[in-house]
Amino acid sequence: MRFFWFIMIILLYTLLNWQIGRQILDLVKINKFIFWSIFAIIACSPIISRFGVKGLGAMGNYWMVFFYYAAFVAALGLVVKNKPFIIGSYVLIILLIVYGVLHARDIQVQHYDIAIPKAGKDLHVVMLADIHIDREKEKGYVAKMVREINALNPDMVLLTGDIFDDRDINVLLREKETLKKIKAPYGVYGVLGNHEYYTGNLDKCLAIFKEADIRILRDEVVEAEGLYIVGREDASRKRKSLKELMKEVNREKPVILLDHQPVLLDEAKDSGVDLQLSGHTHRGQFFPNQLITRRIFEVDYGYLAKDSLQVIVSSGYGTWGPPVRIGTQSEIVDIQLNFSK
C-alpha cells in the first residue's frame, strides 16, 4: 500500500511539474530541448539530493517552495489564459521566496512568564526547537545561534529535537566546539526529534552531542536544581509510556517534559507534568501550511493551559528544507519560571 501511494505521489508530482514547465516555456520561448533538460534537473533535484548527490541540495530546497506555489498557478492556468496574470503570479512567487529567505533569518525572542504552584527556585530557561543543522545552512549559522542564546544569560538551555539533520556527520562534528560555547550554569538538555533518525548516523550524532556537553534524554528523567526534566523519545519511535517514566518522580516537585512533537497532551496532564515543551510543527513554516498544522495538533504554536498542565510549542529556530518562512517566525523561546507554594 505504501508503494502504491509513493507511485501516486511521484505521478502527481511529475504531472504538475509538466504543467508548470509547459506554462513557463510558453512564457520564455527558448529552445525546447535546452529548456526541458534544465527543467528536468531542477524538478528532480529535491529527490536526487536526498540520495547524497552534492550540489543539488540548495536547488532542491528552493524548488520545493517554488513548486508548492507554482502548482496552484499551473492548475489555475488551465482555465485562465491571461499571460500577464500568469507572469505576474510567477513574479509574485519569486518575490515571496526572496522575502521568505530574509524573514527566516530574522530570529525573534519569544518570552513567556510561567507560574508553577510548587516549591522551587525561580529559573530562567531558554528553549530552542528544530535547529536543523545541515550543510545547506549559511556559514556561521550555529555560531550566531550560540551568541543569541548566551546574550539571554539563561540558567538552563533545553533543546526539543531536530537539532541535527544531515547524512554527513562531519557537518555536526565541525560545530562541536561551537556548541560547547553555550553558557548555561545548570546545563544543556535535549531530546531527539524525528530528523536525527533520518540521518542514518544516530550513534555518532549522540556521541558528538555528549562531547559538546549536551545531555540528550532518551526516555530518561533527571533531577536538576530542584525540578525534574523528563525527556521522551520521539513519538514516531517505540518509546516508554509517560506513566512508566514518571514512576520514580516526586510529584511535589516541578516536572518539565521535553517531547519533540506536541502530542498526547492528556497523557502529560494526567501524569502530573507541569510544563511541556515541544516543537516539530514549524507552525507550517510557510503559508498556508499553518492552516493544516492548526488542525492536526491541539496546539501547533504558542501557549496552552490544560488544567494543571501548561504547554509551549515553538515554531522553531531553523527551517527544514527550504530556508523560507512566510507567515511564520523563527524564534528563540525565553522562559521565566516562577515557583510558588
Number of C-alpha atoms within 10 A of each C-alpha: 6 7 8 8 10 11 12 12 12 11 12 12 15 15 13 19 20 17 18 21 19 15 19 18 16 12 13 9 9 12 9 12 9 9 16 17 10 11 18 14 14 18 21 17 22 20 14 16 17 14 9 13 11 10 11 18 21 19 17 23 19 19 19 18 21 17 18 13 18 24 17 13 21 23 13 12 17 10 8 12 10 9 13 9 13 20 14 11 16 17 11 13 18 16 12 17 21 13 14 22 17 13 18 23 19 14 16 14 17 16 13 15 11 15 15 21 15 17 15 17 13 15 16 18 21 25 27 27 31 29 22 23 21 20 17 16 15 11 9 11 15 18 16 11 20 17 14 16 23 15 10 15 16 22 18 20 25 23 27 32 29 27 25 24 26 22 20 14 19 14 16 23 18 11 17 18 15 17 21 16 15 24 20 18 11 14 16 22 22 28 28 27 30 19 20 23 20 13 15 15 14 17 11 14 20 16 13 20 22 14 14 19 17 22 18 23 18 16 19 15 19 13 13 11 12 12 20 21 24 26 26 27 23 24 16 11 10 8 13 13 11 20 13 10 17 18 10 9 18 12 16 11 17 22 26 22 21 28 29 30 23 23 16 13 18 12 13 23 19 13 18 20 25 25 25 23 24 31 29 25 25 26 28 21 26 20 14 13 16 19 12 13 18 15 10 12 15 13 20 28 25 16 13 16 13 12 10 14 21 21 25 23 26 29 27 31 26 29 20 19 20 23 22 26 28 19 15 22 24 27 22 24 25 20 18 18 17 17 16 11 7
